[in-house]
Structure formats: structure tokens, C-alpha cells
Amino acid sequence: MRVYIDDQGAVEGFVSQPWDPGPNRSRGRWREAQSILDAVASEVELLAIEVVVGHRDDSYGSFNEVLGHTVHHFVVPDVPAGVSTARRTGGPVVRHAPERIDGAALEALFGDESIEWSSIRALAVFAPTLDPALVIDRASEVRPFVRHGVLGIAGPFEIPGLGMHAPLGVSIRDDWERTLVEFERAWSSWVEEGADRDRYRRIVAKLAALGLAPETDREAARSPLSIAIPASPTNAVSNNAPIAAAPPAPPPVVVKPEYVFVASKSPGPCAECRHANQGTADFAEGRLFCGRSAGDRTRASMCDVIVPLPRYAGETYNTWGRYYLFERYNGSNAVATAPFNATVLAEDRAPDDRS
């Protein structure tokens, strides 16, 4: 069985109108963030998010920022085994374990009117799918799960050193007195036509109903528009409301080099591995670097980058083997440092028609 590890397929941004600069700005921004999370959570399940908050510094006029941040780390209690929920931002942290992550989960964070959010990031996502073959063959950085009776994929998967992504990356951030929402569609089904792409289009349409426009159109927004504060966060987005806005055309898919890695059952010397900085002046002078893990290496260093991998199609995660990302350099198979797509195979995998 192959485990595909793709870099981002496409990134799209959507920007709000300028915020209301008045005394209701903080509450309006929280309500807007709740509405955006509700729009996303109506189509995919958010397994973990981080919310960075702080006090806004108005000393620089209109170009102000949130300072002295605290990270609120939300993780649902029943995240599938093997899915990473690690936060991305350091600093003081407050942990939460809601049964569901949507707009209502933010309700407890804005009791103090002086506190505003700086960024909200989805750390792990579960996305339903109608295509079992796509789950196995094409779910790049994620693994298939049946969750609450629904077939889908969850991620990012915990494979160290390979820069994994969630099925749908979601980033909401403060962007010079507007809100910028960015989607990273790392899984191919979010890019190609089909039921899963239609789900993504529904999310985009719900953002349009909230007044967010494609980032490329941000200069077309001519007049400031105060953010409406709904009566309750659950009313921010209606799943049954008709949506007239048409989604924007998708950006071109980023095409990256393809590599195949065969992970080894035994470690090997970094000086003999294709993932080292082979063929460089640094390497010739004895300064080695690993392309799959941070930190300097030496000619005596041994591979310590371990990944879990299946040995046959459908193997349950708790029985996957442990492998090293050591693969011998043969003089022509060095790995570029630029973004790439990769297929990772276990050394002792069972033969199948995709081997």
C-alpha cells in the first residue's frame, strides 16, 4: 500500500470588509469569527483548532495589532489515533476539550471586551467522502476512518519530518483591519471535480453570504461595512438558507516534483542517505543536513527519523510497522530542497497492484 505525501494543492484567500472601528469592534470580530467557523463546521468536522488572543495596541493609528498573546488550544476528546493535534504557536496556553468545535466553542473567550483574536487555525480536520477508493489511493497526508458511522479522512497524520497537512487547512487571521480566511486544499479531492469539491464550494458560498470576497477582489470593496452582530452565534450561518453567491474559479494546482521513498526497517548512516545534502560544498566539507529533520548531522550520524507505515492495504493503524526514512544515495537520487510530492513505501510491504 502506498502512503502519498503531497504538498499543498492550492491555496485560496477570502477577505472581509473593514471592521467597525468603534467600541463594538471586539465583539463584532468575535461574532464574525464564530460565523466563519460555523460555515466550515457545517461541512467538515474540526478536530482541533488554536485561537491566539491578546490586547489590541492602538498606538499606531489604523495599523494596530494584537499583543501579549495567549493560545487557546481546542481538541475534541475522541480524535482518531494517529492524527496530530499539536498546536503551532508557542507561548502561554489554555486547553479546552469541547464535544464539538464550531462558533459556539468561542463563546467563552470574549467576556473581556479588551481581548481580541489575532488568528484562528484549524489543526486537525475530519472530512466525509463518498469515494472509498479515493480515500485509500489519493488521500495525500491523511488516513481513512469511519467516524460516527461516516466514511472519511482525518489528518494531518503524525509522520515526523514530512510536513503533513490537514484534509482542508483553514487559517483565519487579522489582516490590517480586515479578516483574511485562507484555505489550503492539500487533498486532491478538494481540487478535482466531484462531491468533495462541491462540499468545498458550499463552504466558499457560505463565506460569500457572510460578506467575504476572494482576496484577489479585495480592492473592489470600496466602502467600509460594519460587522453585524447576530442574536446568537448559532444564528450566524443557516445551513438551510439559500445561497445565491457563485464561488470563484479555482486557482491552478501547484505541480511539484515526484519522489518515491522506500522507508527502511533499519537505520543507516546519514552520510549515505539520499535525504542528506548530497553533492553540496557543505557536504564535501563534512557539514551534513537532513532534508527530513531539523538539526546538523555528521558523517557518523545515524538516521533517527521514524515513521509509522502500513504493510498492506487496509492494515489498522495500531499494527503499522515503524520504519526509518533512510534510503541509500546512489549518486543520482538526491532529494531537492524545494517543495515536492512523495510516495512513501514500507520496505517489507505486501505486493499489490500499486507497488
TIDRENFI-377788 format. One record per residue (C-alpha): x negated, y, z; residue in one letter. Coordinates in pm, 1 decimal, decimal comma. Layout:
TIDRENFI-377788
X; Y; Z; A
...
This chain:
TIDRENFI-377788
0,0; 0,0; 0,0; M
-129,9; 342,8; -85,1; R
-112,7; 639,4; 151,8; V
-103,3; 959,0; -50,3; Y
-252,4; 1276,1; 92,9; I
-167,9; 1577,9; -118,7; D
-248,1; 1938,3; -57,6; D
33,3; 2188,5; -88,2; Q
257,1; 2153,3; -391,9; G
398,1; 2504,1; -390,4; A
440,3; 2796,0; -151,4; V
724,7; 3046,1; -176,4; E
789,3; 3355,8; 33,9; G
1112,1; 3538,0; 118,6; F
1116,9; 3880,6; 280,7; V
1381,9; 4066,9; 480,2; S
1490,2; 4426,2; 461,0; Q
1309,5; 4664,7; 703,0; P
1404,9; 4618,0; 1066,0; W
1613,5; 4866,0; 1257,5; D
1352,3; 5082,5; 1436,2; P
1596,7; 5175,0; 1713,3; G
1640,7; 5037,2; 2064,6; P
1819,3; 4725,6; 1934,4; N
1524,2; 4616,7; 1723,0; R
1406,2; 4340,2; 1957,1; S
1747,4; 4176,9; 1992,3; R
1816,0; 4218,8; 1621,2; G
1490,3; 4046,0; 1533,1; R
1570,3; 3755,6; 1766,6; W
1914,2; 3715,9; 1611,8; R
1760,4; 3722,9; 1265,3; E
1510,3; 3452,9; 1365,0; A
1793,1; 3241,9; 1505,3; Q
1982,5; 3273,6; 1178,8; S
1679,4; 3165,4; 976,9; I
1619,0; 2861,8; 1198,8; L
1986,1; 2768,2; 1170,8; D
1959,8; 2783,9; 790,9; A
1661,2; 2547,5; 792,3; V
1801,2; 2316,2; 1062,8; A
2124,0; 2270,7; 868,9; S
1930,9; 2074,4; 602,3; E
1627,7; 1920,6; 778,5; V
1558,3; 1829,5; 1140,3; E
1296,1; 2039,4; 1315,0; L
1099,7; 1807,2; 1544,1; L
858,1; 2067,8; 1680,3; A
802,7; 2443,0; 1647,3; I
584,4; 2705,2; 1811,3; E
705,7; 3059,3; 1881,5; V
444,7; 3327,3; 1952,6; V
581,6; 3619,5; 2157,5; V
447,0; 3936,7; 2318,0; G
497,8; 4308,6; 2375,4; H
505,4; 4534,8; 2071,3; R
242,8; 4808,3; 2057,1; D
398,4; 5120,4; 1901,1; D
87,0; 5336,1; 1936,2; S
7,0; 5322,8; 1563,4; Y
333,2; 5460,1; 1435,7; G
513,7; 5233,6; 1190,7; S
220,2; 4990,8; 1164,1; F
252,8; 4824,1; 1502,1; N
200,7; 4469,3; 1620,2; E
286,5; 4225,7; 1894,7; V
5,6; 4199,0; 2150,6; L
-78,3; 3980,8; 2450,8; G
90,5; 3674,7; 2308,6; H
232,2; 3365,4; 2477,1; T
306,2; 3045,4; 2284,3; V
638,4; 2869,0; 2340,2; H
597,0; 2507,0; 2226,4; H
924,9; 2327,8; 2145,1; F
921,8; 1948,1; 2089,3; V
1230,3; 1724,2; 2077,3; V
1197,3; 1424,2; 2312,7; P
1220,5; 1144,0; 2052,4; D
960,1; 1236,5; 1790,5; V
873,6; 925,6; 1578,7; P
548,5; 753,2; 1671,4; A
253,0; 876,5; 1469,5; G
394,4; 1222,7; 1392,1; V
178,8; 1512,4; 1510,3; S
345,0; 1792,6; 1707,7; T
24,6; 1971,3; 1810,3; A
52,1; 2348,7; 1831,5; R
-160,9; 2563,4; 1601,3; R
-204,7; 2872,9; 1819,2; T
-418,5; 2888,5; 2133,1; G
-350,1; 3086,1; 2448,9; G
-101,6; 3063,0; 2736,6; P
172,5; 2810,7; 2660,3; V
525,2; 2742,7; 2786,1; V
664,0; 2399,8; 2691,8; R
1025,7; 2320,4; 2603,7; H
1198,9; 1988,7; 2523,9; A
1539,7; 2066,9; 2369,3; P
1753,4; 1787,9; 2225,4; E
1782,4; 1989,4; 1902,5; R
1572,8; 2273,0; 1761,8; I
1779,3; 2543,0; 1590,9; D
1866,5; 2905,5; 1653,4; G
2020,7; 2829,5; 1990,4; A
1684,1; 2699,0; 2116,2; A
1550,1; 3056,1; 2105,8; L
1824,1; 3193,8; 2327,2; E
1620,7; 3172,1; 2647,1; A
1325,7; 3368,1; 2505,0; L
1471,7; 3714,5; 2465,8; F
1615,2; 3805,0; 2804,0; G
1347,5; 4076,2; 2831,6; D
1415,5; 4345,4; 2570,3; E
1045,1; 4439,0; 2563,3; S
946,3; 4093,4; 2434,0; I
948,0; 4027,2; 2059,0; E
842,5; 3730,9; 1849,3; W
533,0; 3756,0; 1632,4; S
552,3; 3424,0; 1447,7; S
756,0; 3104,4; 1439,1; I
606,8; 2794,1; 1279,1; R
754,3; 2451,0; 1215,9; A
501,2; 2194,9; 1339,2; L
686,3; 1872,6; 1251,6; A
993,5; 1802,2; 1038,5; V
1221,0; 1508,8; 952,6; F
1376,6; 1529,7; 605,0; A
1650,8; 1290,4; 487,7; P
1610,6; 1138,3; 142,6; T
1828,8; 930,9; -87,4; L
1538,5; 764,8; -268,1; D
1373,9; 475,5; -77,1; P
1109,8; 422,6; -347,1; A
1011,6; 788,0; -329,3; L
969,5; 754,7; 45,9; V
716,9; 475,6; 5,9; I
536,4; 580,6; -311,0; D
542,2; 957,9; -317,2; R
582,4; 1091,5; 37,7; A
241,9; 1253,5; 43,5; S
148,9; 1333,2; 405,1; E
439,4; 1163,0; 576,1; V
581,9; 820,3; 654,2; R
930,9; 673,8; 613,0; P
1159,0; 641,2; 913,9; F
1519,8; 552,3; 981,0; V
1623,8; 818,1; 1229,4; R
1971,2; 821,5; 1384,2; H
2080,2; 585,8; 1106,6; G
1943,6; 806,7; 827,0; V
1652,9; 715,9; 596,9; L
1399,0; 992,9; 565,0; G
1040,9; 1103,6; 611,4; I
876,1; 1273,4; 906,1; A
544,8; 1447,8; 932,8; G
277,7; 1565,2; 947,6; P
128,5; 1227,4; 1015,8; F
-164,1; 1200,7; 1255,0; E
-459,1; 1126,0; 1028,6; I
-756,4; 1328,3; 1159,4; P
-969,5; 1532,7; 925,1; G
-737,3; 1525,4; 625,4; L
-533,9; 1844,7; 675,9; G
-187,3; 1692,5; 687,5; M
133,2; 1887,1; 623,6; H
495,5; 1851,4; 725,5; A
751,1; 1745,2; 460,9; P
853,2; 2110,3; 445,1; L
622,2; 2367,3; 601,2; G
813,2; 2663,0; 747,6; V
644,6; 2983,0; 866,9; S
834,2; 3292,0; 985,9; I
622,4; 3592,7; 1072,2; R
611,9; 3962,2; 1140,2; D
508,4; 4128,7; 814,4; D
473,8; 4506,6; 859,3; W
822,6; 4573,5; 998,3; E
987,8; 4307,2; 787,8; R
1028,9; 3935,0; 832,3; T
844,8; 3705,4; 592,2; L
959,1; 3343,1; 559,7; V
719,8; 3109,9; 377,8; E
798,8; 2755,1; 269,4; F
518,4; 2514,9; 187,3; E
668,0; 2234,8; -18,8; R
398,2; 1976,8; 38,1; A
608,8; 1675,9; -59,4; W
664,6; 1625,4; -432,0; S
1039,8; 1576,3; -398,3; S
1072,3; 1938,0; -290,9; W
914,4; 2037,0; -623,1; V
1075,7; 1797,7; -869,6; E
1440,3; 1786,3; -971,5; E
1671,6; 1568,0; -765,7; G
1877,8; 1552,2; -448,1; A
1588,4; 1661,3; -227,1; D
1512,1; 1962,1; -444,0; R
1882,5; 2050,5; -424,8; D
1853,5; 2048,0; -45,6; R
1567,1; 2296,6; -68,0; Y
1775,0; 2516,9; -298,5; R
2054,6; 2519,3; -40,4; R
1812,0; 2645,9; 222,6; I
1695,3; 2921,2; -12,9; V
2054,5; 3017,2; -88,9; A
2130,4; 3044,8; 282,1; K
1832,6; 3276,9; 323,2; L
1966,9; 3488,9; 38,6; A
2300,1; 3508,6; 223,4; A
2107,2; 3648,7; 521,3; L
1957,6; 3924,3; 305,6; G
1614,0; 3774,5; 242,6; L
1484,2; 3805,8; -112,3; A
1193,2; 3635,3; -291,2; P
871,0; 3803,0; -187,0; E
793,9; 3896,0; -547,5; T
1107,1; 4112,6; -539,0; D
1026,0; 4292,1; -214,7; R
959,3; 4628,2; -381,9; E
1308,7; 4615,1; -526,8; A
1453,5; 4657,8; -176,8; A
1495,2; 5035,8; -179,5; R
1692,5; 5122,8; 131,5; S
1644,7; 5012,6; 493,6; P
1914,1; 4783,4; 625,3; L
1971,0; 4731,7; 997,6; S
1990,3; 4370,2; 1105,7; I
2343,0; 4276,2; 1207,0; A
2372,7; 4107,7; 1546,9; I
2625,0; 3823,1; 1525,8; P
2850,8; 3748,9; 1819,8; A
2657,8; 3429,2; 1891,2; S
2358,9; 3255,0; 1731,6; P
2575,4; 2965,2; 1621,4; T
2775,1; 3202,5; 1402,3; N
2464,0; 3325,4; 1224,5; A
2491,8; 3071,3; 944,5; V
2804,8; 2886,4; 843,1; S
2733,0; 2554,6; 676,3; N
3072,4; 2565,6; 508,8; N
3057,9; 2923,6; 386,3; A
3048,9; 2967,8; 6,4; P
2713,3; 3097,5; -111,6; I
2707,1; 3297,8; -430,8; A
2338,0; 3386,0; -447,4; A
2137,8; 3192,4; -705,0; A
1798,6; 3058,5; -591,2; P
1484,0; 3188,9; -760,9; P
1294,7; 2993,0; -1020,8; A
1028,9; 2770,6; -861,0; P
661,9; 2865,4; -886,5; P
430,9; 2638,6; -1085,0; P
299,5; 2336,3; -899,1; V
-64,3; 2364,4; -797,4; V
-269,2; 2097,0; -974,1; V
-573,9; 1972,3; -783,9; K
-840,4; 1709,5; -844,3; P
-751,3; 1349,1; -763,3; E
-967,6; 1123,7; -546,4; Y
-930,1; 769,2; -416,0; V
-1078,9; 687,0; -73,8; F
-1127,8; 330,7; 47,7; V
-1145,6; 350,2; 426,2; A
-1392,2; 107,6; 583,7; S
-1340,0; -130,4; 875,4; K
-1693,5; -47,9; 994,7; S
-1870,2; 287,8; 1033,8; P
-2162,9; 378,0; 812,3; G
-2437,7; 642,8; 816,2; P
-2328,8; 994,5; 720,3; C
-2637,2; 1028,9; 500,3; A
-2498,5; 752,7; 277,0; E
-2135,1; 870,9; 266,3; C
-1962,1; 1042,8; -25,9; R
-1797,0; 1285,2; 219,6; H
-2129,5; 1441,5; 319,0; A
-2261,1; 1748,0; 136,0; N
-2435,2; 1527,6; -117,5; Q
-2653,1; 1693,3; -379,8; G
-2688,1; 2026,6; -197,7; T
-3000,7; 2208,5; -83,9; A
-2882,0; 2179,6; 276,9; D
-2857,9; 1802,1; 243,0; F
-3208,2; 1783,5; 93,4; A
-3340,6; 1980,2; 392,7; E
-3170,0; 1747,1; 640,8; G
-2866,3; 1961,0; 727,1; R
-2563,3; 1738,0; 677,9; L
-2196,8; 1834,1; 693,2; F
-1890,7; 1610,0; 679,5; C
-1611,0; 1715,0; 446,1; G
-1351,2; 1532,3; 659,7; R
-1453,3; 1651,1; 1007,5; S
-1597,8; 1964,4; 1164,6; A
-1946,5; 1985,6; 1313,2; G
-2302,0; 1937,3; 1194,8; D
-2438,5; 1590,5; 1118,8; R
-2786,9; 1449,1; 1088,5; T
-2934,8; 1170,3; 881,2; R
-2897,3; 945,4; 1185,2; A
-2527,5; 1030,2; 1241,5; S
-2272,0; 753,3; 1203,1; M
-1914,0; 805,3; 1080,9; C
-1669,6; 872,0; 1365,8; D
-1362,6; 983,3; 1165,0; V
-1098,5; 716,9; 1233,9; I
-762,5; 690,5; 1057,2; V
-467,7; 451,4; 1101,8; P
-361,9; 280,0; 777,7; L
-116,6; 5,8; 674,6; P
-245,4; -316,2; 520,4; R
70,6; -399,7; 329,4; Y
389,6; -226,2; 216,3; A
635,4; -174,7; 499,6; G
396,2; -253,0; 785,2; E
523,6; -89,3; 1105,3; T
306,5; 189,8; 1239,2; Y
224,9; 23,0; 1572,8; N
44,0; -261,4; 1391,6; T
-155,4; -46,6; 1147,5; W
-530,6; -103,5; 1147,0; G
-797,2; 151,0; 1241,6; R
-1046,7; 246,2; 974,1; Y
-1340,9; 478,5; 922,9; Y
-1346,4; 735,3; 644,6; L
-1688,2; 610,1; 542,6; F
-1733,6; 531,7; 177,0; E
-2076,8; 486,2; 26,4; R
-2211,8; 752,7; -206,8; Y
-2313,6; 604,3; -542,5; N
-2467,8; 912,7; -699,7; G
-2158,2; 1032,5; -882,9; S
-1862,0; 1009,3; -643,3; N
-1926,9; 1310,1; -416,5; A
-1612,5; 1489,7; -299,6; V
-1571,6; 1857,4; -383,4; A
-1502,8; 2102,2; -101,3; T
-1213,1; 2262,3; -292,5; A
-850,4; 2154,7; -226,1; P
-774,7; 1810,0; -362,9; F
-520,8; 1530,7; -373,2; N
-627,8; 1196,4; -231,5; A
-515,4; 837,1; -216,2; T
-642,8; 656,0; 95,0; V
-660,3; 275,5; 84,7; L
-742,2; 30,1; 362,7; A
-1047,3; -182,3; 280,2; E
-861,7; -506,9; 362,8; D
-522,6; -406,1; 218,2; R
-298,3; -671,5; 69,8; A
-292,6; -670,3; -313,2; P
12,0; -510,0; -468,9; D
107,8; -357,4; -798,7; D
-17,7; -14,2; -689,0; R
-368,1; -125,4; -588,2; S
